[in-house]
Amino acid sequence: MNWNYLLENQKGPVPILDDAIPFSRYVPIDLSISNRQLTTIDISRPLECQKYIDSVLKDTNGQIAFGGYLEKRNLYKSAKRFSGDEVRDIHLGVDFWCQAGTTVVVPLDGKVHSFQNNADLGNYGPTIILEHFIEGHTLYSLYGHLSLESLKGLYEGKAFVKGEVLATLGETTINVNYAPHLHFQLILDLGDFNGDYPGVCSQNELGFYKKNCPDPNLLLGFSLE
């Protein structure tokens, strides 16, 4: 994938949420296990997680808190789907924490590959996967924790252009037990997945997923620094 081609053809950060929100209101947030502020906060509980997010936004005059690529987190400990022989706790996308109902915009021309409501506890809830074609290569983008209304009127192959509204963010009851946010993830090889793809992996799986799910900031053009 020629990431330089993407970066050279954009004039700055690419909106992923309501483009009326200036990038100055995007602020980084650290939800990793190394964040000492979270020692006494159970972020696997949506209300406690939201309270912490709100405090970060208030302290930084932010409107959207973002981050999380390859973060090792305690966020998933209450969901059985992440436990087992190997605990899955490493996040493979970037999260954008903001109010439910916020619009999600397409960062790159593409078409709908698949969509579904992944409604089991700890999953994405309503999810859309877009397919993009760039200089002979295929790239997929996944949008999780959407509203149910976001899936209405969709069909495989429906085209979206960069900047077009794709969806809106869902509430905690819809996005299966998380504070409202967008999970945005890039995927090179989707395999046989349809409307879903792992967004969290174990330490032993990290080598594979790090290659197959590159840093979304390569597309979005902004970082935590």
N, C-alpha and C positions, 0 to 999 in steps of 0.2 A: 504494500500500500504506500503510495507516494504522499506522505503527510505534508511535505514541503509544498506540493501543488495546492493543497487545501489552504495552507497558511498564507501562501503568496497571493491567493485570490480573495482574501478577505482583508478589510481595512481596519479591523479591530476585533474585539470580542464578539462572538456570535450569540444573539439572544436565544435562550432556551425556554424562558417564561415571558409573560406579558412584556412586550417591548416598550411599554410606557414606563417601566421601572428602570431607572438609570443604573448603570453598572457600579456607580459609587455606592449604591445601596445593597450591593452583594458583599457579604462579609464572610470570612472563613470561620469554620467551626471545627473543633477537634472532639470527636466522640470516641477516640481510641482508648484502650485500656491504660495507656501511659498518661492520660490526662488526670492529674491528681485532684482536680476539682470534682471529678465524677466518683471519687472514692466512696462518698456517702450518698450518692444519688443512684437509684435504680432506673437507668434509662430504658430498660426493657418494659417499664410501665409508661404508657403513652402520656399520662398527665404529668408525671415527673420529668419525662423527656421534654415535653412541651414547655414546662416551666423553665428548664435550663436553657432551651433554645431562645425563649423570650428574654431571658436575662442577658444572653449574648447580644441579641439584636438591640436591646435597650442600651447596653453599655457602648455599642459601636455605632449607634444611629443607623442600623441596618434594617432592611426589609426582607432580605432573603439570606439565609445562612447556608453556606455550601461547603462541600468537601467530602472526604471519605474514601477516595480511591486507594485500595489495598490497606485500609485501616483494619486492625484487629480490634474487635469490639465486644462489649458485653451486652449489646443491644438485643441479641438473639437468644439469650439464655432461657427465656420463658417459653419458647416454641420448640416442641418436640421434634419438628422436622429438621432442626439443625443439630440435634444430638444423635448419638449412636456410637458405632465403633470409633469414628473420628469426628470430633466436634468441628462444625463449620462456623467460623466466626470472622473470616477475612472478607471484607466488602469489595466487590469487583466493579462497581460503578461510582458515579458521583451523585450524591444526594443534594437536593435543593429544598430546604425546609422553609415553608411559608404558608400562608393561609389557604385553607380549602377553597376551591372555586377559582383559584388563580389559573389563568390560561397557559397552556403549554404550546409553544410554537415550534415549527419544524426548522432545524438548523441547517438542513441540506435537502435539496430536491430528492424525492424518493417516492415509493409506492408501498401500499400496505402489503406486507408479507403474510401476517396472521394476527389474530387478536383473540382474547378470551378473558373470562373472569376467573382468576386463580384465587379462589375464595377460602382456601384452608388457612388456618391460623399461622401468621408469620410470613405468608406468601405476599405476592404483589397486589392482590385484588385485581381490578380491571387493568388489563395490560395490552399494549399495542407494540408490534414489531414492524419497523419499516425496513425496506430493502433499497439500497442505494448502489448506483453504478458509477465508478470513478476510474477513468482511464483504463478500462478493461478489467477492473477489479470490482468485486462485490463486497459491500459492507452493510452490516445490519445495525440498527439502533433500536434499543428497547426502552419503553416508557412505562414505568410501573407506578402503582398507587393512584390511579386515575379515578374519576367519577364513573358511575354506571352509565350516565348519559353519554360519556365519551365513546362508548361502543356502538351507539345507535347510528344507523345509516352507513356503517363501515362495510366494506367488502374487499376481498383479496384483489389486489391490483389497483385499488383506488389511488390516484396520484395526488401528491401534495408538493407544493413548491416551497422553497426556503422562505421562512417568515410567515407562512400560513398557520392559522390556529388549528392544532391537531386535537386538543383535548382540554379538560379542566381537571384540577386535582380533587381527589376524593377526601371525605371525612374519615376519621378514625374507624368508625363502624363499617365503612366500605373497604378501606385499605387494610383490613384485617389486623388491627391492633397496633398501629403506629401513629405517631403524631403526623399531621398532614405534610406530605413532601412528594417530590418527584424523584424517583430512582431512574437515572439515565445511564445507559450502558452501551458500549460499542462491542460488537461481536464480529469476528472475521469469518468463522466457520460455525454456522448454526446447527449443523448436523441434522438430526431428525426432529429437532424441537419445533413445536408449533404453538405460538401464542405464549410461550414460556421459555425461560432459560435460566440456569443457576445464576444468582446474584451474589452468592456468598459461597466461599470454599474453605476447605481445611488447609492446614499448613502443607500437608503432603501433596495436595492438588495444585498448589500455588504456581509451580513452574509452568504447567500446561495453561492454566487460566490467565496468567499474566501475559502470555504470548497471544492467546486467542481473544482476550478482552483488553485491548490497549487503553491507555489513559484517555478518557473523553476530552481532556483539555487539548489534545492534539487537534481535535476538531473545533472545540469551542474557542480556543485561542486565548484563554486566561488561566491563571494559576493561583495557587495559594500564596505566592510570594509577592 
